[in-house]
């Protein structure tokens, strides 16, 4: 496993929190996010359903006013599907990392455009948690595509699903972020870093994915269960 950074943030010694920016929050709110304890922000460009110029101005405003590493994420929607690659190209220079789905038809193009950035390749399964062989196949495919970090988010339908994904996380030799989605898997938002998951996501407005905790809840939980969480924060 290679040491990896997003901006100036390194991973492995303590849990890291990614706060999700899914709306045009005022800059004061982003300052609050940093002061509250977030290590990074994920800008969900696909949730910012305005014209490209307005979105780019907002991302530039965040970059110019907040010293906080950022991940640019742009899931396909009806609003952006015609020009998603062009939007990625506009966003990439303004962020420290990008997140692109493993099965996207533009994945290789986006990676080629983001060669100087940290590449997160993600898999989302909203129906089940894959078995170990399939989880390994996801990791190997993402690695071949050029992932620096591999993210696997899968719905948990049972305790066994949680245990399987955590076991895979613990034994995986690549830089991995793992999430068991849904209410059943909510506990993994807090404990997955114990098994080697690089960071965990939280919301600041409303849930973006099932089972997420708010930033306040996440900071409280990590402070309680990880004694060194606040060290050199």
PyMOL commands that set and color helices and strands:
alter all, ss='L'
color gray80, all
select helices_A, chain A and resi 27-36+45-47+52-65+84-92+107-113+132-145+159-171+188-195+215-225
alter helices_A, ss='H'
color red, helices_A
select strands_A, chain A and resi 5-6+9-10+17-21+40-44+69-73+97-101+118-125+149-155+176-181+200-203+213-214
alter strands_A, ss='S'
color yellow, strands_A
deselect
rebuild
show_as cartoon
